[in-house]
């Protein structure tokens, strides 16, 4: 049973994006219900668990130290023809423990006034009637399930990459082949690669239309090793077989703890993900980085922008689609424009043959070597100009 039958906001999905929405709106004094379909928030983990730098993350906190596995001080990318990139950047990111991090965010939301209910699956969201939407929720995990009807002035769906609720209300958020990545993440015992670096293998010598990764979790003494590529009719092998093959090729003695898989939007941000009294957040709105597949940081930023806009709408009595476009604009201005660039860059990289890709990696290698200063392109003027021109002309 719920504490109330009517809420200002119902948030569907207690991942990072949903928890941030719920907490910020509860802190603003609104009556908020946060629903999670699973019994335990954060389980199962279906991501690489790498995220933004700690100083950025703490603005959503305080974040419990147990949630942080590793401070990341750089990236190492194995590229085509042995052209590798070593990008040293102190504190550039962190490795999270999502089994602890997601429940902690839900705990913060609950402490600030949100009602959090697990084993609660939103089955249906109705049309707007008298300024509210009906939400039908199934409570329980099997035998003895009950169904409850509640009303909310605003519904926020942060229900993940599948976004069943988004599709049900009529938004075009379905995962389309070619702009969706399929991936597998394997937790391996021990640290496989440099412990304070994220390590990647990309290009024609490895996986061209995606990449292989090794992300260390120092506190737990495990590594998230995985691979992903775009769904394509050209690829007749499944990603699990390919990932296992690369794991034992690179690390023959690897000992596997467990394996998870899923799909990742790499389409860049959806063009439309709001309706009257309704919005999508996080993976549901394709708020994932189309080049890396990372989505934790952008989901949380989107959650903050969504809460800000919904609060303003509740205050002035306007939660129309037109008003909620402010939320979409805030997301686009902050990270969507960059995601569009990265989406084009990813297609550009994948369409290159091996020799062209090697030239591009040499430019990027030099860029990283000189601390990512724009002046570094002047040290390889001909090659840099060639790559910039090709990218500018690229339409694929």
ChimeraX attribute file (.defattr): number of C-alpha atoms within 10 A of each C-alpha:
attribute: neighborCount
match mode: 1-to-1
recipient: residues
	/A:1	10
	/A:2	13
	/A:3	8
	/A:4	11
	/A:5	11
	/A:6	19
	/A:7	18
	/A:8	20
	/A:9	30
	/A:10	29
	/A:11	28
	/A:12	28
	/A:13	27
	/A:14	31
	/A:15	25
	/A:16	27
	/A:17	33
	/A:18	35
	/A:19	31
	/A:20	27
	/A:21	31
	/A:22	38
	/A:23	29
	/A:24	25
	/A:25	26
	/A:26	24
	/A:27	16
	/A:28	14
	/A:29	13
	/A:30	19
	/A:31	19
	/A:32	28
	/A:33	27
	/A:34	25
	/A:35	27
	/A:36	24
	/A:37	21
	/A:38	18
	/A:39	13
	/A:40	14
	/A:41	24
	/A:42	22
	/A:43	13
	/A:44	11
	/A:45	16
	/A:46	16
	/A:47	22
	/A:48	28
	/A:49	21
	/A:50	25
	/A:51	19
	/A:52	19
	/A:53	18
	/A:54	17
	/A:55	11
	/A:56	12
	/A:57	17
	/A:58	11
	/A:59	9
	/A:60	16
	/A:61	12
	/A:62	11
	/A:63	16
	/A:64	12
	/A:65	10
	/A:66	12
	/A:67	18
	/A:68	19
	/A:69	21
	/A:70	22
	/A:71	22
	/A:72	25
	/A:73	18
	/A:74	18
	/A:75	19
	/A:76	19
	/A:77	21
	/A:78	20
	/A:79	24
	/A:80	23
	/A:81	15
	/A:82	10
	/A:83	16
	/A:84	19
	/A:85	22
	/A:86	18
	/A:87	21
	/A:88	17
	/A:89	15
	/A:90	13
	/A:91	16
	/A:92	17
	/A:93	24
	/A:94	25
	/A:95	27
	/A:96	24
	/A:97	21
	/A:98	24
	/A:99	16
	/A:100	17
	/A:101	22
	/A:102	24
	/A:103	20
	/A:104	22
	/A:105	27
	/A:106	26
	/A:107	15
	/A:108	21
	/A:109	27
	/A:110	21
	/A:111	14
	/A:112	17
	/A:113	20
	/A:114	27
	/A:115	21
	/A:116	21
	/A:117	20
	/A:118	18
	/A:119	19
	/A:120	26
	/A:121	20
	/A:122	25
	/A:123	13
	/A:124	15
	/A:125	22
	/A:126	13
	/A:127	14
	/A:128	17
	/A:129	10
	/A:130	7
	/A:131	16
	/A:132	23
	/A:133	23
	/A:134	19
	/A:135	19
	/A:136	18
	/A:137	20
	/A:138	18
	/A:139	21
	/A:140	17
	/A:141	15
	/A:142	9
	/A:143	6
	/A:144	7
	/A:145	11
	/A:146	13
	/A:147	14
	/A:148	14
	/A:149	15
	/A:150	17
	/A:151	23
	/A:152	25
	/A:153	23
	/A:154	26
	/A:155	27
	/A:156	27
	/A:157	28
	/A:158	30
	/A:159	27
	/A:160	23
	/A:161	20
	/A:162	17
	/A:163	24
	/A:164	18
	/A:165	22
	/A:166	26
	/A:167	13
	/A:168	13
	/A:169	14
	/A:170	10
	/A:171	19
	/A:172	14
	/A:173	23
	/A:174	17
	/A:175	19
	/A:176	12
	/A:177	14
	/A:178	14
	/A:179	17
	/A:180	21
	/A:181	25
	/A:182	21
	/A:183	27
	/A:184	26
	/A:185	26
	/A:186	25
	/A:187	22
	/A:188	22
	/A:189	17
	/A:190	17
	/A:191	19
	/A:192	19
	/A:193	16
	/A:194	14
	/A:195	19
	/A:196	21
	/A:197	26
	/A:198	22
	/A:199	22
	/A:200	21
	/A:201	21
	/A:202	21
	/A:203	24
	/A:204	18
	/A:205	13
	/A:206	16
	/A:207	19
	/A:208	23
	/A:209	19
	/A:210	24
	/A:211	21
	/A:212	26
	/A:213	23
	/A:214	27
	/A:215	28
	/A:216	34
	/A:217	26
	/A:218	17
	/A:219	13
	/A:220	13
	/A:221	14
	/A:222	21
	/A:223	25
	/A:224	25
	/A:225	27
	/A:226	29
	/A:227	28
	/A:228	27
	/A:229	22
	/A:230	22
	/A:231	21
	/A:232	14
	/A:233	9
	/A:234	6
	/A:235	10
	/A:236	8
	/A:237	9
	/A:238	13
	/A:239	21
	/A:240	19
	/A:241	11
	/A:242	16
	/A:243	22
	/A:244	16
	/A:245	13
	/A:246	17
	/A:247	23
	/A:248	12
	/A:249	11
	/A:250	10
	/A:251	12
	/A:252	10
	/A:253	9
	/A:254	16
	/A:255	15
	/A:256	15
	/A:257	11
	/A:258	11
	/A:259	16
	/A:260	15
	/A:261	18
	/A:262	14
	/A:263	20
	/A:264	28
	/A:265	31
	/A:266	27
	/A:267	24
	/A:268	25
	/A:269	27
	/A:270	18
	/A:271	13
	/A:272	15
	/A:273	24
	/A:274	23
	/A:275	21
	/A:276	20
	/A:277	24
	/A:278	27
	/A:279	26
	/A:280	33
	/A:281	33
	/A:282	28
	/A:283	27
	/A:284	29
	/A:285	31
	/A:286	31
	/A:287	33
	/A:288	27
	/A:289	26
	/A:290	28
	/A:291	21
	/A:292	15
	/A:293	24
	/A:294	22
	/A:295	25
	/A:296	24
	/A:297	21
	/A:298	25
	/A:299	28
	/A:300	23
	/A:301	24
	/A:302	28
	/A:303	29
	/A:304	26
	/A:305	23
	/A:306	29
	/A:307	24
	/A:308	18
	/A:309	21
	/A:310	30
	/A:311	22
	/A:312	15
	/A:313	17
	/A:314	15
	/A:315	11
	/A:316	9
	/A:317	12
	/A:318	17
	/A:319	24
	/A:320	16
	/A:321	16
	/A:322	11
	/A:323	18
	/A:324	23
	/A:325	18
	/A:326	17
	/A:327	21
	/A:328	25
	/A:329	12
	/A:330	18
	/A:331	22
	/A:332	19
	/A:333	10
	/A:334	14
	/A:335	18
	/A:336	23
	/A:337	14
	/A:338	15
	/A:339	21
	/A:340	18
	/A:341	13
	/A:342	18
	/A:343	20
	/A:344	18
	/A:345	16
	/A:346	17
	/A:347	17
	/A:348	17
	/A:349	21
	/A:350	18
	/A:351	15
	/A:352	15
	/A:353	12
	/A:354	17
	/A:355	12
	/A:356	14
	/A:357	23
	/A:358	20
	/A:359	18
	/A:360	21
	/A:361	23
	/A:362	20
	/A:363	22
	/A:364	21
	/A:365	19
	/A:366	18
	/A:367	22
	/A:368	18
	/A:369	15
	/A:370	15
	/A:371	13
	/A:372	16
	/A:373	11
	/A:374	9
	/A:375	11
	/A:376	18
	/A:377	18
	/A:378	12
	/A:379	13
	/A:380	14
	/A:381	12
	/A:382	10
	/A:383	16
	/A:384	19
	/A:385	14
	/A:386	12
	/A:387	17
	/A:388	12
	/A:389	11
	/A:390	12
	/A:391	14
	/A:392	9
	/A:393	9
	/A:394	13
	/A:395	9
	/A:396	8
